[in-house]
Amino acid sequence: MLGVVAWAALIYGPGSSAVVLFFAIGWGISAGIGAQAFYGLWTSELFATRYRASAQGVLFLAARVLVGLLSVGFPVLLTQIGLEGLGLLILGLLVAALLVGTIWAPDTQGKSLQQIEQERYGAEDAEVLARG
């Protein structure tokens, strides 16, 4: 939620140093240690050890490709729909990410990777996947 508020302040707030500082701090805190916090964490927790590296690779590839496409299309979108329209699009995507993470993220706090694999794949399958 802090990320949504930070972006809303940056896009719709007055163009002052205080707003930019608020954005930098708010977005930095909300993003955690890196911008890849969600898909990097979720792939390491939610995919069996045997498939984890491949899952991370696919998600990293998808993220890089989408950022590249967005970078190419950003100037066009900015020209066509303006800063307020583009800001609304950015906020909409952030709210969608917030809802997905809040509603559908599994509760893995305090569990070991072995416990998570057992819950997701069953005790026997988790054992087979762990052995490779």
C-alpha positions as CSV (number, residue, x, y, z in Angstrom):
1,M,0.0,0.0,0.0
2,L,2.9,2.3,0.7
3,G,4.1,1.9,-2.9
4,V,0.7,3.0,-4.2
5,V,0.7,6.0,-1.9
6,A,4.3,6.9,-2.9
7,W,3.5,6.7,-6.6
8,A,0.3,8.7,-6.2
9,A,2.2,11.4,-4.4
10,L,4.9,11.5,-7.2
11,I,2.4,11.6,-10.0
12,Y,-0.4,13.8,-8.6
13,G,1.4,15.8,-5.9
14,P,3.2,19.1,-6.3
15,G,6.6,18.8,-8.0
16,S,8.6,19.6,-4.9
17,S,11.7,18.1,-3.3
18,A,9.7,17.0,-0.3
19,V,7.4,14.9,-2.6
20,V,10.3,13.4,-4.4
21,L,12.0,12.5,-1.1
22,F,8.7,11.0,0.2
23,F,8.5,9.0,-3.0
24,A,12.1,7.7,-2.7
25,I,11.7,6.7,0.9
26,G,8.1,5.3,0.5
27,W,8.9,3.3,-2.6
28,G,12.2,2.1,-1.2
29,I,10.6,0.8,1.9
30,S,7.7,-0.8,0.0
31,A,9.9,-2.5,-2.5
32,G,12.1,-4.1,0.2
33,I,15.6,-5.0,-0.5
34,G,15.0,-5.0,-4.3
35,A,12.4,-4.5,-7.0
36,Q,12.3,-8.3,-7.5
37,A,11.0,-8.9,-4.0
38,F,7.9,-10.8,-5.0
39,Y,8.8,-13.0,-7.9
40,G,12.2,-13.7,-6.6
41,L,10.9,-14.7,-3.2
42,W,7.9,-16.6,-4.4
43,T,9.8,-18.7,-6.9
44,S,12.3,-19.7,-4.2
45,E,9.5,-20.6,-1.8
46,L,6.7,-22.0,-4.0
47,F,8.5,-24.1,-6.6
48,A,10.0,-27.5,-5.7
49,T,13.8,-27.5,-5.4
50,R,14.1,-29.4,-8.7
51,Y,12.2,-26.7,-10.7
52,R,13.2,-23.6,-8.7
53,A,16.1,-22.3,-10.9
54,S,14.0,-22.8,-14.1
55,A,11.0,-21.0,-12.6
56,Q,13.2,-18.1,-11.5
57,G,14.7,-17.9,-15.0
58,V,11.4,-17.8,-16.7
59,L,10.0,-15.1,-14.4
60,F,13.2,-13.0,-14.6
61,L,13.0,-13.3,-18.4
62,A,9.3,-12.3,-18.4
63,A,10.1,-9.3,-16.2
64,R,13.0,-8.1,-18.3
65,V,11.0,-8.4,-21.6
66,L,8.0,-6.6,-20.1
67,V,10.2,-3.8,-18.8
68,G,11.8,-3.5,-22.2
69,L,8.5,-3.3,-23.9
70,L,7.2,-0.8,-21.4
71,S,10.3,1.3,-22.0
72,V,9.7,1.4,-25.7
73,G,6.0,2.2,-25.3
74,F,6.3,4.6,-22.4
75,P,7.0,7.7,-24.5
76,V,4.0,6.9,-26.8
77,L,1.7,6.4,-23.9
78,L,2.9,9.6,-22.2
79,T,2.2,11.5,-25.4
80,Q,-1.2,9.9,-26.1
81,I,-2.8,9.7,-22.7
82,G,-0.7,12.3,-20.7
83,L,0.9,12.1,-17.3
84,E,-2.4,11.8,-15.4
85,G,-3.7,9.0,-17.6
86,L,-0.3,7.2,-17.5
87,G,-0.2,7.7,-13.7
88,L,-3.7,6.2,-13.4
89,L,-2.4,3.2,-15.4
90,I,0.6,2.8,-13.1
91,L,-1.5,3.1,-10.0
92,G,-3.9,0.5,-11.4
93,L,-1.1,-2.0,-12.0
94,L,0.2,-1.4,-8.5
95,V,-3.2,-1.9,-7.0
96,A,-3.6,-5.1,-9.0
97,A,-0.3,-6.3,-7.7
98,L,-1.3,-5.4,-4.2
99,L,-4.5,-7.4,-4.5
100,V,-2.9,-10.4,-6.0
101,G,-0.2,-10.4,-3.3
102,T,-2.7,-9.8,-0.5
103,I,-5.4,-12.2,-1.6
104,W,-3.6,-15.1,-3.3
105,A,-0.2,-15.2,-1.7
106,P,0.2,-18.4,0.3
107,D,0.9,-18.1,4.0
108,T,4.5,-19.4,4.3
109,Q,5.8,-17.2,7.1
110,G,7.9,-19.2,9.6
111,K,7.8,-22.4,7.5
112,S,10.9,-24.2,6.2
113,L,11.2,-24.9,2.5
114,Q,10.6,-28.6,3.2
115,Q,7.4,-27.8,5.0
116,I,6.2,-25.6,2.1
117,E,7.0,-28.4,-0.4
118,Q,5.2,-31.0,1.7
119,E,2.1,-28.7,1.8
120,R,2.2,-28.0,-1.9
121,Y,3.2,-31.4,-3.3
122,G,2.4,-33.9,-0.5
123,A,4.9,-35.7,1.7
124,E,5.7,-38.4,-0.8
125,D,6.1,-36.1,-3.8
126,A,8.1,-33.6,-1.8
127,E,10.5,-36.4,-0.9
128,V,10.9,-37.5,-4.6
129,L,11.3,-33.9,-5.8
130,A,14.0,-33.2,-3.2
131,R,16.0,-36.3,-4.2
132,G,15.7,-35.3,-7.9
